[in-house]
Amino acid sequence: MNVSKALESRTAVRAYLDKPVPSDLLQEILVTAARSPSGGNLQPWHVLAFTGDHLSRFKATIAEKSRAQPMGEGTEYKIYPDSLGEPYRTRRFKNGEDLYRALGIPREDKAARLGQFAKNFGFFGAPVGLIFAIDREMEPGQWADLGMYMQSVMLLAQEHGLSTCPQEAWALWHKTIQEFVDLPKNLMVFAGMALGYADSNHPINSWRSDRAPASEFLTILA
């Protein structure tokens, strides 16, 4: 699969088959992705990969805590600005409405929407759960480097017939993650990612988010 095909076919998959990912393939993807660029070659990414029993115990821990804190513990950074301007506010709203429409969940069914959101914290049933962290001393440039590493993971997974879903929602459980894996205090939880084989029969995976036309973001100067 070439890069263009991988990029075009990649989408956030939110339902997975109960099929394990070979450990050597998982390691190959995560190690190969480290060829991603980073300013000054700092390579600021740190990755936790949960599979098997460790994944089950981690999800059980989160599920137990979710009973008292369904929206998590709060984040250490702002995922979105406090006041999201246009066109970003409309894009975010439409994305959410389109997603729930694909599942047949009406806007007034708050319980069902909350239930779907909670599936983030089971990695949507994926056999691999990834958590990405970054050293607290890093600046926005290095956060961009971490994002490029995550993109490389997603494209490499796509090349190997796997699917992914990047999940900033995992930042909501940074305290529990720190405790569960004894994460060094200098590392901040940035995001998570589900990885596995897509359940092509699930309705959520028939939906894809749209993209703005080039006229909204592209300027070519010649």
N, C-alpha and C positions, 0 to 999 in steps of 0.2 A: 504494500500500500504506500503510495507516495504521500508527501506532506499535504498537498492540496486536498486529497481524498480524505485523509485523516482529519483535517481541520473541518472540512465540510460535513463529514458524517458524525463528528463528535457532538454529543448533546448531554445534558444533565439527566442521567437515568435514575429513576426513583423507585424501581422494583427490580429485584434480582432473583436468579435461579439459585436453588440450594445446591450449588456445585462449587467445590473448592478450587482455588487458584493454585497451581503448582508453586511450591515455595521457591524453586530455582527461577521460575519466570517472574515472580514478584520481585525477587532480588535483582534480577537482570534489569527490569524496568526502573527500579529506584536508583540503581547504580548508574545506568546509562544516562538517566535524566540529569545527573550531576555534571554533564558536559554543557549544561545551560550556562549562558553568560552571566557574569557578575562583575560589577565595578571593582577594579583593583584585585580581581580574582579572590574576593573575600569568601565566596561560597557560604553565605550566611544561613543556609537552610539546615534545619534539624527535623528528622522524621521519626515518628513512632508508628510501627506497623503492627496492628492487632489482628491475629488470626486464631482459629481453633478455640481452645479453652480460655485463653487470655481474653479473646474478644467476647466470649460468652460472659465471663466474670465482669468485664468492664461494662458491658451493656446492662447486666443485672444491677450493678452498682448505681448506674445512672437512672435506671427505671425505679429503683427504690427511692432515690432522692427526689425524683420527679413527682412523686405523690404529694410531697409537701411544697415543692418548688417547680411547678409545671413549666415556668418560663426560665428556669435556670438560675444562675447566681449573678447574672450581669456580666458585662464584658470589661476588659481592661482598656479597650480602645473603642472609638466610635465606628461602628460598621457603616453607618450612613450619617450625613450631617444632620444636626438638629432640625434645621429648616431646609428641606430639599426643594430646590427651585426647579423651574421648567427648562428643558423638556423631561428632566429626570424623574420628577414626581409622577407625571403621567405614565412614563414607561414602566416604573415600578408597580404602579397600581394596575395597569393593564396586564402585566406579567402575572401577578397574583390572581387576577380574575380569570385569565385564560387557563391557568393551571387548575384551579378549582372547577372550572367549567368542564375540563377534560375528564374530571372525576365525577361529574354530576353532582357536585356539592354547591347548593345555593348560598348566596351571600348571607342570608339570615341564619343559616345553620352553623352557629359559632362553635358548637361542640365538635362537629365533624371537621371543621377547619382546624381546630386546635389539635384534634387527633391526627390529622395529616401532618401538621407541623411537628408533632411529637415523634413521627417516624424518622425524622432527622437523627434522633438520638439512639436509633437502632441501626444506623447506617443504611436504612431502607432495606434491610435484610441482606445486604452484601456480605460475602464471606471474608472480605478484607476491609478493615477500617484504618484509615491513615490520619494521624494528627501531625500538623506542621507547626513548628515553633521557631522563634527567632530571638537572638540575644537582645536584651533590653537596651544595650548601648547603641544599637543600630538606628539609622535614620531612614527617612522615606525612600532614599535611593536603594537601600538594601531590602526594604519591603518589596520594592518592585522586582528585585532579583529573586526573592522567594516566590513571587507570583510567576516569574518565568520558569522556575523549577517546577512548580505545580502544573503549568501548561505543558511542559515537556513530559511529565508523568502521564497526563491525560492523552496526549497524542501517541506516546509509545504504547499505552494500554490499548488504544484504538487500533493501532497497527497489529497487535496480537489478538484481536478479536474480543477484547474486554471492553467494558464500559465503566464510566466514572460519574461521580456527582460531587463537585466541589461544594463545601459546606462551611460557610463562615459562622453558621449557627453554633458550631462547637465551641466558639469563644465564650459562649454563655456558661460553659461548665469548666472554666479554666482552673478553679480551685480544686475540684474533684479530680481533674486530670493530673494536676500537680501532685496531689496526694497519692493517687492510684499507682503512678509510675515513679514516684519520688523524683520528679523532674527538677533539675537544678534551678535554684531561685533566679539565676540570671536569664533564664529562658522564659519568654512569653508565648502563650498559646495563641496562634493566629487563626487557624482554620482546620477543618477536617476534610476528609474525602472518602466517599464510598467507592469501592472497586470490586468488580466481579463480572459475571456473565449476565447480560440483560434478560429479563423476562419479557420477551417480545409480545406475549399475549396480554400483558397488563395494559389497561387503557391509558394509564399515565405516561407510558412510554411511546404512545402514538402522537403525543403533543410535543411541539418544538417551539421555543420562544422565537419571536421574529427579530429582525435587525433593521436599524434605521437605514434609509437610502444614503448613498455616498454623498449626496448634496448636503447632508446635515453635518458631516464630519470631515470631509476631504477637500483640501485646497491644493491644487497643483500649480506651482509657479514656474513658468517657462520663459 
